[in-house]
Amino acid sequence: MTQDQRHESILKLLKERDSISIEVLVSHYEVTPQTIRRDLAYLANLNKLRRHHGGASAISSIQNTAYQTRKIMDLEAKQKIAQHVVRMIPNGSSLFINIGTTTETIAKALLGHENLKVVTNNLNVAVILGVKKDFSVLIAGGEVRHRDGGIIGETTEDFIKQFRMDFGIIGISGIEENGALLDFDYREVRVAQAIIENSRKVLLAADHSKFGRYAMVKLGNISQADNFITDAQPPESILTLLNEHDVELHIAR
């Protein structure tokens, strides 16, 4: 078994058992405790499990990581992705931007642009872009989610559906091996679906930690994107889907 295969197997075991000890993993894979500790440290760094004394536990599929923690997680990767995304957007474009720390990083990178028309359900994005006098920023109505400034609900969805924009910039919490795009709040997902349906071109932006990360609400499939921007080579199953559905892959360096 290769290291990558062992990592995948550990995550599958955690999905089944919720938590597992180093002792059990050593016995199961017939490797040293040092090897298992390195495996767990690597997977924890990718936000695919939680380390604890003597073992690891699965990350919840029903509750997202705290917003302030997500803001600094994989920040360098998000910044690379953001710089790549903004090079794809001409001045004078119209765009949707949805909820998420990756999309907020993209919003900061857009400040060098001119004459953008932006519709967003993200209070933080509206604040970031609202400082530009040549930008037109429209913020959707609805319920403000206190933990991260996201705006959600049927009113938000109805507002989004009034527009047809050049680009829809979508962040996501997880991407399953079969290409399913996953998130934690069904109300947020409904709004993101409306953005996808009403964008001429969908730009999906997600760093490597989102591969194989689970959440309980299905947003759609990676095949619905026109462009997928990430910072590392996706798993083989994702590459196959991208090729089959003519989704253009961009790896930000």
C-alpha positions in Angstrom: 0.0 0.0 0.0 1.4 3.4 -1.0 1.3 6.4 1.3 -1.6 8.0 -0.7 -3.6 4.8 -0.5 -3.0 4.6 3.2 -4.2 8.2 3.7 -7.3 7.4 1.7 -7.9 4.3 3.7 -7.5 6.1 7.0 -10.1 8.6 6.0 -12.5 5.8 5.0 -12.0 4.1 8.4 -12.7 7.4 10.2 -15.9 7.8 8.2 -17.1 4.4 9.4 -15.9 4.7 13.1 -15.8 8.5 13.8 -12.6 8.1 15.8 -9.7 5.7 15.9 -6.5 5.2 17.9 -2.9 5.2 16.8 -2.5 1.7 18.2 -5.4 0.4 16.1 -4.0 2.1 12.9 -0.5 0.7 13.6 -1.9 -2.8 13.9 -4.2 -2.4 10.9 -1.5 -1.1 8.5 1.5 -2.9 10.0 3.6 0.3 10.1 5.4 2.1 12.9 3.6 4.6 15.3 5.9 7.3 13.8 4.5 6.6 10.4 0.9 6.8 11.6 1.6 10.1 13.5 3.1 11.6 10.3 0.0 10.4 8.3 -2.3 12.0 10.9 -0.4 15.2 11.0 -0.5 15.5 7.2 -4.2 14.8 7.0 -5.0 17.2 9.8 -3.0 19.9 8.0 -5.3 19.3 5.1 -8.3 19.7 7.4 -9.5 16.1 6.7 -9.4 14.9 10.3 -8.9 16.2 13.8 -5.8 15.1 15.8 -6.2 14.3 19.5 -4.0 12.6 22.0 -3.5 8.9 21.0 -5.4 9.1 17.7 -7.7 11.1 15.5 -11.4 11.8 14.9 -13.5 12.6 11.9 -14.4 16.2 11.1 -18.1 16.8 11.3 -20.2 16.7 8.1 -22.9 18.7 9.7 -21.0 21.7 11.2 -18.4 23.7 9.4 -15.1 24.9 10.9 -15.4 28.2 12.7 -15.2 31.3 10.4 -12.2 32.9 12.1 -10.3 29.6 11.8 -11.2 29.2 8.1 -10.0 32.7 7.4 -6.4 31.8 8.1 -6.5 28.1 7.0 -4.6 27.5 3.8 -4.4 31.3 3.3 -1.4 31.2 0.9 -3.3 28.7 -1.3 -6.4 30.9 -1.3 -4.3 33.9 -2.3 -2.7 32.1 -5.2 -6.2 31.0 -6.3 -7.5 34.5 -6.0 -4.7 36.0 -8.1 -5.4 33.4 -10.8 -9.2 34.0 -10.8 -9.0 37.8 -11.1 -6.8 37.4 -14.2 -9.7 35.6 -15.8 -12.1 38.6 -15.2 -11.9 41.6 -17.6 -12.6 45.1 -16.4 -16.2 46.1 -16.9 -17.5 42.6 -16.1 -20.6 41.7 -14.1 -20.3 38.9 -11.5 -21.9 37.1 -8.6 -19.8 36.3 -5.6 -21.1 33.8 -3.0 -20.3 33.0 0.6 -16.9 31.8 1.8 -13.4 32.8 2.9 -12.0 31.9 -0.5 -14.4 34.2 -2.3 -13.6 37.0 0.2 -9.9 36.5 -0.7 -10.9 36.8 -4.4 -12.8 40.0 -3.6 -9.7 41.6 -2.1 -7.7 40.7 -5.2 -10.4 42.3 -7.4 -9.7 45.8 -6.0 -7.2 46.4 -8.8 -10.0 46.1 -11.4 -12.2 48.8 -12.8 -15.9 49.2 -13.4 -17.2 46.0 -12.0 -20.8 45.2 -11.4 -21.1 42.8 -8.4 -24.1 41.0 -6.9 -23.3 39.2 -3.6 -24.9 37.5 -0.7 -21.7 38.0 1.4 -21.6 41.0 3.7 -17.8 40.8 4.0 -17.4 40.9 0.2 -19.8 43.9 0.0 -17.6 45.7 2.5 -14.4 44.8 0.8 -15.6 45.9 -2.7 -17.7 48.9 -1.5 -14.6 51.1 -1.1 -14.2 51.3 -4.9 -16.1 54.3 -6.4 -16.2 52.8 -9.9 -17.7 49.5 -8.6 -21.4 48.9 -8.4 -22.1 46.5 -5.5 -25.6 45.1 -4.9 -26.2 43.1 -1.8 -28.9 40.5 -1.6 -31.7 40.8 1.0 -32.4 37.9 3.4 -31.3 36.5 6.8 -27.8 37.5 7.8 -25.9 34.5 9.2 -24.1 36.0 12.3 -21.2 33.6 12.3 -19.7 34.7 8.9 -21.8 37.5 7.3 -23.5 35.2 4.8 -27.0 36.2 3.6 -29.3 33.3 3.0 -32.9 32.3 2.6 -35.7 32.4 0.0 -35.6 36.2 -0.3 -31.9 35.9 -1.1 -32.5 33.3 -3.8 -35.3 35.3 -5.4 -33.0 38.4 -5.5 -30.2 36.5 -7.3 -32.7 35.1 -9.9 -33.4 38.7 -11.1 -29.9 38.9 -12.6 -27.9 37.4 -15.5 -24.2 38.0 -14.9 -21.0 37.3 -16.9 -19.3 35.3 -14.1 -20.4 33.4 -11.0 -17.6 33.0 -8.5 -18.4 30.0 -6.3 -16.6 28.7 -3.2 -17.4 25.3 -1.7 -16.8 23.4 1.5 -16.1 20.0 0.1 -15.7 18.0 -3.2 -16.4 14.3 -3.0 -14.6 11.7 -5.1 -17.6 11.6 -7.5 -17.5 15.3 -8.1 -20.3 16.2 -5.8 -20.0 19.8 -4.4 -20.9 19.8 -0.7 -21.8 22.4 1.9 -23.3 22.6 5.4 -26.3 24.9 5.1 -29.1 24.0 2.6 -30.2 27.6 2.5 -26.8 28.7 1.4 -26.8 25.9 -1.2 -30.1 27.1 -2.7 -28.6 30.5 -3.3 -25.4 29.1 -4.8 -27.5 27.0 -7.1 -29.3 30.1 -8.3 -25.9 31.8 -8.9 -24.8 28.8 -11.1 -28.0 28.9 -13.1 -27.8 32.6 -13.8 -24.1 32.9 -14.6 -22.8 32.8 -18.2 -19.6 31.3 -16.9 -19.1 29.6 -13.6 -15.7 29.8 -11.9 -15.4 27.3 -9.1 -12.5 28.1 -6.7 -11.4 25.6 -4.1 -8.0 24.8 -2.5 -6.6 21.3 -2.1 -8.1 20.8 1.4 -11.6 20.6 -0.1 -10.8 17.3 -2.0 -12.5 14.5 -0.1 -13.9 16.8 2.6 -17.4 15.8 3.6 -20.5 18.0 4.3 -24.1 16.9 4.4 -25.8 19.1 1.7 -25.2 18.5 -2.0 -24.9 21.8 -4.0 -24.3 20.2 -7.4 -21.5 18.6 -9.3 -18.1 19.9 -10.4 -19.2 19.2 -14.0 -21.5 22.3 -13.8 -18.5 24.6 -13.6 -16.9 26.1 -16.7 -13.6 26.6 -14.9 -12.1 25.0 -11.8 -9.4 26.9 -10.1 -7.4 25.1 -7.4 -3.8 25.0 -6.1 -2.9 21.3 -6.5 -3.5 18.4 -8.8 -7.0 17.0 -8.1 -7.5 13.3 -7.5 -7.7 11.1 -10.6 -11.5 10.7 -10.3 -12.0 14.4 -10.4 -9.6 14.8 -13.3 -11.7 12.3 -15.2 -14.9 14.2 -14.6 -13.3 17.5 -15.6 -12.1 16.0 -18.9 -15.4 14.3 -19.6 -17.4 17.5 -19.1 -14.9 19.9 -20.7 -14.4 21.8 -17.4 -11.2 23.8 -17.8 -8.7 23.1 -14.9 -6.4 25.9 -13.7 -3.8 25.1 -11.1 -2.6 28.3 -9.4 1.1 28.3 -8.6 
